[in-house]
């Protein structure tokens, strides 16, 4: 069986169903490939020939005057089998079938999907989809998504595989809005007529550009293969899974989305935990976890220090820390002594450290940096969650990010509360300096717990 790396590394792409109407998806994809800097040859297939956006269109794929590594099919399901046979005659290595209306749409669509499966097996071509926006390879500028833009194709180290059509495009657009959350590779699996989650996971585990793996799945086609792939991958890099269809209502929706079958969530959860896969429940949790792994070192232990201006926020964080397997660090005499230079009340210099009212005397910059230095140096502290007002402007945080711009011996998260405008401004500033932040401290605690769990897994393997 041909490796999917040959398809993702394709330098010659043909879009089948490339309309001469510049507003149609096939034409837009050709435009995207030109504008985002794809380093390869591109052509379209349209029965009437012609051109769009300066790209030549040929009546048949056999007429394309160069060998084709990847074909993108933006045509109705009934036309797909014939197009696949033509691709096979041309020697195409792999295809992305973006069309909807296959097994998820009813019996006729299911019949066509099975025919597609048989053609791929018989010819040796690799297939992604149907019902997917397909592939992204930021090292070559390849994309098969007509929603892509230049920002989404900035090279990074996050490998993403998603079992959804629009999910790859929409999620990548969201991720690309964060500084530092750039992709290495993106694989849209869709209905998984050929390439499935196990093969995608093996590919991302081996890919040198990928440092962190994110998955969105609605079912698992071959549980044994996937769990074996997960064990191999986790030994090398973190694997973070967001799964749809956890509830009975969600499972019914999944069946009509990608024709997926429900799996026993309790059995799957236990198996994934044994493999070391880190499960998240939302896109927010996925983003927080990616940011943590991307920007911070793994914690050396479960002991977390809290710095806060709010007793209530600290208590909620302590409760959540205990629930997810972390514990409050017990400060050494040396750490407390250093903190007491800016926090005069002994009860407020213990964990959690209370900034108020001493911050009003020494100022936020001096108070926060002195406390952070002490906690970063303290051997009894493994991670820090700093709960802060979102202060107006970036200036108050400048000394903090300068402190963290050097070597980071342990992970530090900020939790910012305040007006929407101030929070967004502060988060953007921290992001530019690769400092993760969350809206509420419990989210930071949960992310640190996942990072600590992965740190233990890496120690044991």
LINRABEL-V439041 format. One record per backbone hydrogen bond with DSSP energy under -0.5 kcal/mol. CO is the residue of the C=O (numbers start at 0). NH is the residue of the N-H. If there is no record, write none. Layout:
{{CO,NH} {CO,NH}}
//
This chain:
{{2,5} {2,6} {3,7} {4,8} {6,9} {10,40} {11,68} {11,69} {12,42} {13,15} {13,71} {14,16} {14,17} {14,44} {15,73} {16,18} {19,21} {20,23} {23,27} {24,28} {25,29} {26,30} {27,31} {28,32} {29,33} {30,34} {31,35} {32,37} {33,36} {37,39} {40,12} {42,14} {43,45} {43,57} {44,16} {44,17} {45,48} {49,56} {51,54} {54,51} {55,43} {56,49} {57,45} {59,62} {60,63} {66,68} {67,92} {68,93} {69,13} {70,72} {70,95} {71,15} {71,73} {72,97} {72,98} {75,78} {75,79} {76,79} {76,80} {78,82} {79,83} {80,84} {81,85} {82,86} {83,87} {84,88} {85,89} {86,90} {86,91} {87,90} {92,125} {93,70} {94,96} {94,127} {95,72} {95,97} {96,129} {96,131} {98,130} {101,104} {101,105} {102,105} {105,109} {106,110} {107,111} {108,102} {108,112} {109,113} {110,114} {111,115} {112,116} {113,117} {114,118} {115,119} {116,120} {117,121} {118,122} {119,123} {125,94} {126,194} {127,96} {128,192} {129,190} {132,134} {133,187} {134,143} {135,185} {136,139} {136,140} {136,141} {139,38} {141,136} {143,145} {144,147} {148,152} {149,152} {150,153} {153,182} {156,158} {156,210} {156,211} {157,159} {157,183} {157,184} {158,213} {159,186} {160,215} {161,163} {161,188} {161,189} {164,132} {164,167} {164,168} {165,169} {166,170} {167,171} {168,172} {169,173} {170,174} {171,175} {173,176} {174,177} {177,180} {179,181} {181,156} {181,157} {182,155} {183,137} {184,159} {185,135} {185,187} {186,161} {186,188} {188,128} {188,191} {195,199} {196,200} {197,201} {198,202} {199,203} {200,204} {201,205} {202,206} {206,209} {210,237} {211,158} {212,239} {213,160} {214,241} {215,162} {216,243} {221,225} {222,226} {223,227} {224,228} {225,229} {226,230} {227,231} {228,232} {229,233} {230,234} {232,235} {232,236} {237,212} {238,277} {239,214} {240,242} {240,279} {241,216} {246,250} {247,251} {248,252} {249,253} {250,254} {251,255} {252,256} {253,256} {253,257} {253,259} {254,258} {262,264} {263,267} {264,268} {265,269} {266,270} {267,271} {268,272} {269,273} {270,274} {271,275} {271,276} {276,278} {277,240} {279,242} {281,285} {282,286} {283,287} {284,288} {285,289} {286,290} {287,291} {288,292} {289,293} {290,294} {291,295} {301,303} {301,326} {302,381} {302,382} {303,328} {304,384} {305,351} {305,352} {306,386} {307,354} {309,313} {310,314} {311,315} {312,316} {313,317} {314,318} {315,319} {316,320} {317,321} {318,322} {319,323} {320,325} {321,324} {326,303} {328,330} {331,335} {332,336} {333,337} {334,338} {335,339} {337,340} {338,341} {338,342} {341,343} {344,347} {344,348} {345,348} {347,353} {349,351} {352,307} {352,354} {354,358} {356,359} {356,360} {357,360} {357,361} {358,362} {362,366} {363,367} {364,368} {365,369} {366,370} {367,371} {368,372} {369,373} {370,374} {371,375} {372,376} {373,377} {377,380} {381,410} {382,304} {383,412} {384,306} {384,386} {385,387} {385,414} {387,416} {388,390} {393,396} {393,397} {394,397} {394,398} {396,400} {397,401} {398,402} {399,403} {400,404} {402,405} {406,408} {410,383} {412,385} {413,437} {414,387} {416,389} {418,422} {419,423} {420,424} {421,425} {422,426} {423,427} {424,428} {425,429} {426,430} {427,431} {428,432} {429,432} {429,434} {430,433} {433,435} {435,413} {437,415} {439,442} {439,443} {440,444} {441,445} {442,446} {443,447} {444,448} {445,449} {446,450} {447,451} {448,452} {449,453} {450,454} {451,455} {452,456} {453,457} {454,458} {455,459} {456,460}}
//
